Amino acid sequence: MILEAAMLQVKQGKQQEFEETFRQASKIISSMGGYISHELQRCLEVDGKYLLTVKWEALEDHTVGFRQSNEYQEWKKLLHHFYDPFPTVEHFEKVNLS
């Protein structure tokens, strides 16, 4: 399992519209191959800051399967205009501590 993490800074005054649009966009990402789950968290300290985490079965499910799909084009159209600056996306794997 791979965890995708993106810190999203939404333009001032656009937070409510972003959250409503994100609900719609969630249907897109959740329909993709290799998708497990996702969460959107609102920052308590910084207005307009969100953390998006998505669990994928494999890295390529995100970087190839989603990012190179027609569905991603719709995702971009719905969401990318809300961000300033554009977010950095990073991928993580669980560390086995036992």
NUTISE-537654 format. One record per residue (C-alpha): z, y, x. Coordinates in steps of 0.1 Angstrom, whole numbers, plus 5000, padded with zeros to 4 digits. Layout:
N
{Z->Z	Y->Y	X->X}
...
***
This chain:
98
{Z->5000	Y->5000	X->5000}
{Z->4991	Y->5035	X->5012}
{Z->5008	Y->5067	X->5001}
{Z->4986	Y->5098	X->4999}
{Z->5005	Y->5130	X->5001}
{Z->4991	Y->5165	X->4994}
{Z->5011	Y->5198	X->4994}
{Z->4994	Y->5220	X->4968}
{Z->4998	Y->5257	X->4967}
{Z->4985	Y->5270	X->4933}
{Z->4974	Y->5306	X->4929}
{Z->4999	Y->5329	X->4913}
{Z->4999	Y->5330	X->4875}
{Z->4978	Y->5298	X->4874}
{Z->5006	Y->5272	X->4873}
{Z->5006	Y->5265	X->4836}
{Z->4968	Y->5262	X->4835}
{Z->4969	Y->5240	X->4866}
{Z->4995	Y->5216	X->4850}
{Z->4975	Y->5213	X->4818}
{Z->4943	Y->5207	X->4837}
{Z->4960	Y->5182	X->4860}
{Z->4970	Y->5161	X->4830}
{Z->4933	Y->5159	X->4821}
{Z->4923	Y->5151	X->4858}
{Z->4950	Y->5124	X->4859}
{Z->4928	Y->5102	X->4837}
{Z->4901	Y->5104	X->4864}
{Z->4922	Y->5093	X->4893}
{Z->4940	Y->5066	X->4874}
{Z->4907	Y->5049	X->4865}
{Z->4897	Y->5044	X->4901}
{Z->4896	Y->5011	X->4919}
{Z->4926	Y->5005	X->4942}
{Z->4947	Y->5031	X->4924}
{Z->4983	Y->5021	X->4918}
{Z->5002	Y->5052	X->4906}
{Z->5006	Y->5090	X->4911}
{Z->5032	Y->5117	X->4907}
{Z->5030	Y->5155	X->4906}
{Z->5062	Y->5173	X->4916}
{Z->5069	Y->5210	X->4912}
{Z->5088	Y->5227	X->4940}
{Z->5121	Y->5243	X->4930}
{Z->5122	Y->5268	X->4959}
{Z->5086	Y->5280	X->4962}
{Z->5068	Y->5293	X->4931}
{Z->5034	Y->5276	X->4927}
{Z->5040	Y->5248	X->4952}
{Z->5035	Y->5212	X->4942}
{Z->5036	Y->5178	X->4959}
{Z->5010	Y->5153	X->4948}
{Z->5016	Y->5117	X->4958}
{Z->4992	Y->5089	X->4950}
{Z->4997	Y->5052	X->4958}
{Z->4966	Y->5033	X->4967}
{Z->4961	Y->4996	X->4976}
{Z->4942	Y->5005	X->5008}
{Z->4932	Y->5037	X->5026}
{Z->4895	Y->5032	X->5018}
{Z->4903	Y->5031	X->4981}
{Z->4910	Y->5069	X->4985}
{Z->4888	Y->5079	X->5014}
{Z->4857	Y->5060	X->5003}
{Z->4861	Y->5047	X->4968}
{Z->4875	Y->5079	X->4952}
{Z->4862	Y->5106	X->4976}
{Z->4826	Y->5094	X->4975}
{Z->4825	Y->5088	X->4937}
{Z->4810	Y->5108	X->4909}
{Z->4845	Y->5109	X->4894}
{Z->4857	Y->5129	X->4925}
{Z->4830	Y->5155	X->4918}
{Z->4846	Y->5160	X->4883}
{Z->4881	Y->5161	X->4899}
{Z->4870	Y->5188	X->4923}
{Z->4854	Y->5208	X->4895}
{Z->4886	Y->5206	X->4875}
{Z->4912	Y->5213	X->4902}
{Z->4900	Y->5227	X->4935}
{Z->4896	Y->5263	X->4923}
{Z->4934	Y->5265	X->4917}
{Z->4944	Y->5261	X->4954}
{Z->4950	Y->5288	X->4980}
{Z->4950	Y->5277	X->5007}
{Z->4931	Y->5244	X->5003}
{Z->4956	Y->5215	X->5007}
{Z->4958	Y->5191	X->5036}
{Z->4959	Y->5155	X->5026}
{Z->4977	Y->5129	X->5047}
{Z->4982	Y->5092	X->5043}
{Z->5013	Y->5071	X->5050}
{Z->5023	Y->5035	X->5053}
{Z->5058	Y->5021	X->5047}
{Z->5079	Y->5013	X->5078}
{Z->5095	Y->4979	X->5077}
{Z->5131	Y->4985	X->5085}
{Z->5144	Y->4950	X->5083}
***
